[in-house]
């Protein structure tokens, strides 16, 4: 099972209509169950539902992904030990933070162009949802995937471009440093010429999809379920 998510404030992923997504369709054809979610913080479920994430990005998004994984893991058609979570941009942040908070539910993840600490992102966006740093330092620390790096136990693939002018590559570099300092490993793919989302032409986009698919195949469809690093 693969959670293919975004999760950012004010967004919406699931609609009451048919839709097409090439990568999701391909994964479904290869035997994966694909899950999308309108988690807390997203649109059209009322003010309280959307605003609960204020000053604490990551917390309720990750909790909603975890609750969905717990429920689906009890269904006869799901192997709860073979679950991955993938996403790009805010979705990449959601991948890393959710894996840190709920490693037992999400042993595999692919994060493309992830923001990893809101102190590194554009203030016009960040302060809208997190308030000023001086007024909410605790919230910034608790929502930081860099600060929570020691909790990472799963198998993580990071993808980023060195020319990303939306989510600066320093986000991935600081996360890698924090993971290393905590004795945690991650795989890394850098695409120097790309921008946000890493792809810069049809061939690079195809390669990123192939790399993502290969990572899922290797970790979710092996003879044994994906292993977690020991808890600290």
N, C-alpha and C positions, 0 to 999 in steps of 0.2 A: 504494500500500500504506500502511495506517495501523496503527501500533502503538498500541493502546488499553490503557494499562497503569496499574498501581498500584505494586506492587513493594516495599511496606513490610515491615519485619521481622515474621515470624510470620504473614503473610497467605498467601492462596492464591487464584489467579485461575482456573486451568485444572483442571477435574475430569473424570473419566472418565464423563461423563453429558451429556445435552443440557441446554441452558440457553437462556434468552431475554434479550435486552437490546435495547430498542427502537432506540436510536441506532446500535448496531452492525448491527442488521438493516437499518435504513434505509440506512446507508452501503454495506453489501454489495449491496443492491438497486440502488444508484447506480453500481456497478462497482468499488468498492474492495475490496481484500483486507484483512481485519481480522485482526490478530495479537494474541493474548494470550500471556503468558509466566509461568511459575513460575521466576522468577530466583533466584539465590542470595540467601539471607536469608529465603526463604519456607519454609512448613511442609512436613513430611511427606517429606522427603528425607534425614533424618538430622541429627544434632547438628552435625557439621562443616559441612554445607551451609548450615545456618541461622546458625551462629555466626561464619562467616568474615567477616561484615560488621561485627563488633564493633569499635568505635573508628574505623571508616572507612566510614560510611554513604555510599552513592552510588557508590563505586568499582566494586564487583563487580556491582551492579545495572546500571549503565551498560554495563559490559563485556559482560554477558550480552545486553542489548538489541542491542549492536553486533554481537556474534557471530551472533545470529539474523538481523540485517539483512544481514550479509555472505553468509550461507548462502542466504537467500531471494533475494537479489539475483542469484544465479547461476542461478536457475530461469527457464525460458523464459517463464513467465507473469507475471513481475515486471519492472517498469521500475525499476532501482536508482537512477535519478536523480530519481524521484518518490516519495519516502518521507516520511511524516509521523509524528510521535509526539504523542499527546495523553494527558492525565491530569488528575486532580483531587486536591488535598491532597498526600499523599506522592507520588501520581502526578504532580502538578504539579511538585513538586521533581525527580522523576525526569526529567520532560520537559526542564526547563531545564538540569540538570546533564549529561544525556546529550547534548544539543545542543552544549554547551560542549566536552565531551570528544571527541565524534565528529561534528564538523560536516559532514564529507564524506559521512556516512551518513544524517544526519537534517537535511535542509535546511529543514524546515518543522515547527513545533510549536505546540500550543495548551496552555497551562498555566493551569488554573483553581485559584485559591486555593493557590498554591504556597508551601511553606516554602522559604526561600532561604538561611538561615543558622541552624544549630542553636543558636547563641547567643541566638536570638530566640524559641525555642520552649519549651514547658513542660518544666521540669527533670525531672518525674516520668517523662516519656517519654524525653527526650533522654539523661539520665544513665544510663538503663538500657542504652542501646546505644552511647553515646559516652564513658561514664565522666565524671568531673568535669573541668571545663574546665581546671583547674590541672594535672591529670594527663595531659591529652591535647590541649594547645593545637594542636599540629601537625595532629592529626586533624580538629579543628574547622575549621581554616583550609583544609585540603585538600578537605574535603567541602562547603565553602561555595560555593553558586552565585554569591553576591555577589563573593567573592574571585576567582572564575574568570571574571568577566563579560567581560574582554577577549578571551576565547577564542570568544565567541559570534560566529557568522558567518551564521547562518541567519535565516529569517523566523519571528518569534516573536509570537504573540498571547497577552497576559496578561489574565486575567479575575479580578476580586476584588471583594469587598464591603467597604464601610467599617465594617460592623458585625460583621465576622467575629471572634468571640471564641475561636476555636480557633487558626487561623493568622492572627495579627494582620496587618492590611494594611501594617504597617511592613515586612514581608517583601518585598512587591512594590515599595514605595516605595524601599527601599534598593537593590533590584536595578535599578530604573529609573535611579537616580542613578549606580550603578556602570557600567551600560551606557552612559549618556550621557557620563560622564567618559572612557570608553574609545572614544568615537566610534561606538558601536553603537546601532542603533535597534530599537524594538519597538512593536507596536500595543497599545493598552490599552483595555479595557472595564471601567468601574467601575459597580457596581450598589449605590448607597448604602444601600438599605434591607435588603438580603439579609444572610444570615449565612454560615456555612461552606458553600462550594459556590456562593455568590453568588445562587442563585435564592431567591425568597421567596414566590412564588405560581405558579400554573400558567402564566400568561402570561409571567412572567420566565424560567421554566424553558424554555418553548418558544422564546423569543427567544434565549437562550444557545445552544441547540442549533442554531438557524438561523444565528447568527453563526459558530459553529464550522464548520458545514457550508459556509457561504459562503466562509470563509477557506480551507478545503481545496480547494474548487472553483476558487477564484481562483489558488491557488499550485501545485496539483498537476495541474490539467487545462488549463493554458494552452498556447499554441502552442509555447512553449519550456519546458524544465525550470526549476524554481526556481533562482535565482542565489544564490551565497554572496558575502558581503562578502570583500574581500581579507584574507588571513592577515596577522597582525602578527608 
